[in-house]
Every structure is written in C-alpha cells, then in structure tokens.
Amino acid sequence: MGYIVSSDWLEGRIDDNNVRIVDCRFYLDNSERGYKEYKESHIPNAVYFDLEQDLSGKKEAHGGRHPLPDMETFTDKLSEAGIDNETIVIAYDDQGGMMAARFWWMLQYVGHEKVFVLDRPFTKWKNEGKPVEQEMKTPPKKTFQPHIEANQEAPLEEVKLALHDEDVAIIDARDEERFSGKKDEVDGKPGHIPGAKHYFWKNILDENGVWKKDEMLKDYFQDILDKKEIISYCGSGVTACVNVLALKEAGYDNARVYVGSWSDWVTYDDLPVEDGK
C-alpha cells in the first residue's frame, strides 16, 4: 500500500479511534479562508492544521517564505491534535494535495510513517455525498515523540553541490512561466536553479483533480528514476512535497525536499540563475 488513499478507504475509517484526519485547506492569497471553510464543513472528526501557523516558521532574511517551524512546537501541536507515534493519519485539502503533501512530508521528517493523503480534494469528497460535519471536536491529547529524519531534507549547501553531480536530479515543481523565467510575481526574480528539470506539480493529477495511479506516475518521472538521488524544490517548499510524494508512489525512495526552495535561492546574490526551458 502506498501513501495515497481513496475516499472509500478513508470513509471506512472515520470512526476508528486510532485514526486522525487532518484538514490542511489553505489559500495563499487569503490566509484565513481555509480555517473558515473548515469551520463551515469538514470530514467528520477532522482537526485543522494551518500552513503558515502550524506547518511553517517565522520568515527570516534567508530560508524561504515557508521555512520549517520549530520542531518541538510542531510535535506539541501533533500531540494536542491526538496524534502519537502509532496513530494512522490521513491529510486532505482542497488545493490539489499541495498542503496535505506538506503535512505528509513533515510527518515523514519527524519520523512518522503512518501518514497518508486523500487522493481527491474536499470539494469532490463532498460532492460525492461522502459524510461531512460542522462540529469541531477536540480529540484526547496524546504524546508524539519525534525522531528527526534529516535525510528527508536537502540543505542549501547540498543543493549547491548537486549542481555538479550527474547522479542527482534537481526538479522544479512551479508552473512553466516561473520556471522558464518569463515572469515571477511571487519571488521577484524569474528563472530556475541551473540544470533543474521541470515537473509541474499539477501534472500528477487527472482531469478531475484526483491523483494519478502509480503506473502513470512512473511514466511521468521515467527520465529521472535512474538517478541516485532527486532533490525537489518549488517556490517555498510546499508543492515540492507533492513531487516527493508522487515519486514515492512511483516507487522511488531517495527524493528530498529543498525546503527554502526558490524563495531562499534568490536571496543569495552569488547563486546562479538560469532561464529558458
């Protein structure tokens, strides 16, 4: 079994006391909207994690727009949400899986393997007649003990070394306009890390916004699956996690996230930038 689960699989486990469902809905252009929508309607028993409040730390001069939070603070939040090291966790959002994938990757980072992502957006779940509720329940507190898996992350210095290593593939999850350098209204400086391959994160979804099956993901990533290592980045370490999760589903285990991503890279004037395809 992989890390992407169907709506039927999740529906059958909603009332399992060892399951915690996590709503990760968040809108980059309206930071309060996700929580507002959660309060209006969510999958039964779901708790809420906010990209900027819970899954990111304070923005500094370097480190990107969504650096990792303090890990003690994050694991305390997990404990308060009723998650311990044995809890089965399923995350979802309404943004194609980008926020849920960030949560998934962060649990991998703190050593929790029993974490999954719903294969479809909340809106599709609701439209299919699956159960939703408005009540916000407080689960019994548990104790999560982190075991940091530092190899899940690719620090800046290792990304720089990878520029000259043919056994490592660097992949960019942003859209074509930002990757090719046509424009970047988010981080100011257009272009990409030299040598990076373009794998737009939305290409892992089908026309209905549902995750593609494993074999289709293998076909999508086939040109880089022979690499010793893959480093995934995006604008700020969010959609990069989608590609890492998709690579896992395709059977590739040695992919890491450059958390600072492009929004960190461009804060260093001495780092090279490439444009074009």
N, C-alpha and C positions, 0 to 999 in steps of 0.2 A: 504493500500500500504506500502511495506517495503522500505528499503534503496537501494536495488539492482534493477537497471533498465535495460531494454532490449535496443538493438541497434535501434529497430523501435521506441521505446518511445523517445529516445534521438534525433533521426533523425527528428522527428516531431516537435521538439522544438528548433532546431538550431538557427532559426531567431527570436526567442522570445526575446524581449528587456529586459525581467525580468529574463532571464536565463544566467548564466555564466558557460561556460565549462572550466574545468581546466585540463591541461595536466601535469601529475606528473611523466613522464618517467624519470628513474634514474637507473644507473648501479653502484653497489657498487665497482666494480673493475675498473671503468672508469667514474669518476665524471663529465666529460664534454660531454659524449656521449649522454645523454638524451636530453640536450638542443640542441645539434647539430641535432639530429633526429627531434626534434620539429621544428627547423628552416627549415628543408627539407620538412616536411609534417606533418600536424596535422588536427584534426577535425575542420571544419570552426568555426571561432570566438573564438577559444580556447586561453586562456592565459597560461603561464607556471609558475609552482611552483617547485623549486628545493629542494630535500630532505635536503641537507646539508646547502644551503644558506638561505632557507626560512622556512623550517619545523624543523630545529634543531638549537640549540645554540652552544656556544663555549664549547668544551670538556675540562673538569677540572679533578682534581685528582679522584673525585667521581662523580657519576651521569650518567655514561654510555657513550657510543660512540655517541648517538644521543639524548642528553638532549633537553628539550623544549627550544625554543627561547624565548627571551624577548617578552612578550605578546603585549606590545604596538607596538613594531616593526612589529610583525606578523599582528596585526589588521590594521596597516598602509598599509601594503602590500595588505591586502584584499581590503581596500578602493581604493587603486591605481588600483587594478585589476577590479574595477567596481562592487564590492560586498558590499551590505549593508544588513541590517537585514531582508529585505523582498526578497532578491534575491534567486532564485532557483539555486543551484549549483550542477553540475554533474562532478565528477572527474573520470579520467581514467589513465591507464598507459600501459605498455607492459610487466609487471612483475608479472602477475597473480593477480593484485589488491593490492599488498603489499604497494606500495607508495600511491596509491589512498586511501587506507584504513587509512593510517597515516593521510592524509589530512582530510578525513572524520571525524576521531576521534578528530582531533584538532579543527575542526569547532564545533563539539559537545561540546568540552571543553570550547570554548568561547561563548557558548550559542546559536549556530545556528543549528536549527533542519532541515531546508530545504536544506539538502545536501545529495547527492546520489552518488552511484558508478556504473559505467557501468559494465555490467555482463561479459564482454569479453575483451581481450587485443586489443590494437590499431591495431596490425597486422591483426587480424581476421576481425575487422571492415573494414579495407582497402581491404582485400581480398574478402569480401562480396560485394564489389562495392559501399560501402557507401561513401558519399562525404568527400573529404579531400582538403586542400588548403596549399599553401606555405606562403601566405601573413600573416604577423604578425600585427594584428590590435591593436590599443590602445583604449580600451573602455573608455567611460566617467567616470571620477572619482566619487565615491560615498563615503558615510561615514558609516563605520561599528562601532557600539557601542557594545563592548564586555560585556558579563555577565558571568563571570567565573563560571563554574560548577565543583567545586573542587572534587565533589564525583565521577567524571569520572576517577580520578587518584588514584592509591593505593601507597602512600608513603612507603619508605623502612620500617619505624617503624611498619606500619600496616601489611606489608608482614610478618615481623618477628612474630607479634602476631598471624597471621593466621596459622603459623606452628603448633600451639597447639589448633586450633579451628576446630572441626569436621564439623561445619556447613559451612565452607569456603573451596572451592576447588581452588587449585593453578594449573594452566595449563601452559604447556611449548609448544611453537609453533615451536621450532627448529627441525632440522632433527634428525633421530634416533641416528646417530653416536655421535653427540654433546650431545644429551640428556643422552644417556647411558654411556657417559664418555669414549668411545673408542678413540676419539680424538677431539680436538678443536683448529683448526689452526687460528681461528678468535680472541678469547678472552684468549687464553693461558691455562686456567685451565678447564679441562673437567669435566663433571658431570652436576647435576641439583640441584635445591632447594629441600631439603628433603620433601618428601611427594607429590611432584608435579606429576600430571598426564600428559602423553604425548599426545598432539593433534597437530600433524604436520600440519602446516597451509595449505599446498598444497592439503590436503585431502578434502578441501571444494570445489575443482574444479573437473569438469568431465574430461574425456579423451581429450576433445577439448580445455581445458583451460577456460571453461565457468563455472560460479558459479552454484553450485547445487541448486535445488529447496528447498523451506522451509522444506518440509516433510523429505527430505533426510538429511538435516542439523539437524533436531530434532532427527532423528535416530542416527546420528553420535555422538551427545552430550548427548544422553539419560541417561547415567550413572551419569551425574552431574547436570542435570536440576532441581533436587530437593534440591540443595544446596541453602542456604540463600544468599550466595554471591560467585562470581567467580572472581579470580584475574588472569589476563592473562599476561604472560611475554614471552620474546624471547631472542635474543641476545642484542638488543639495542632499544626496544620499537617500532619496525616497524611492523613486522609480528604478534606481539601480538595484534595489532589493527585489523588484519584480523579475528582473532578468536573472538574478541569482536563484530565485525560487523556480523559475522556468527551467533553468539549467539543471537543477536538482531533479525536476520531473523528467527531464530528458536523459537522466542517468549520469550526469556529470557532477562530481562531488567537490572539486577543488576550485570553486569560484569564491572570490572575496569581494567585499564592498569597500570602495574608497569613499568613506562617509562624507568628507568635506566636499568631494566632487568638484565640479567646475567652479562653483561659487567660492571654493577655497583656492583652487589653482590660480585663478585670475587675480588673487590678492598679492601674488608674488611677481614683481616686475621682471625677475630674471628667468622665469619659466617660459619655455617656448610654447607658441600657439600656432596651430595650423588651420587653414580654412579650405573650402572646396570639399569635394567628395572623396 
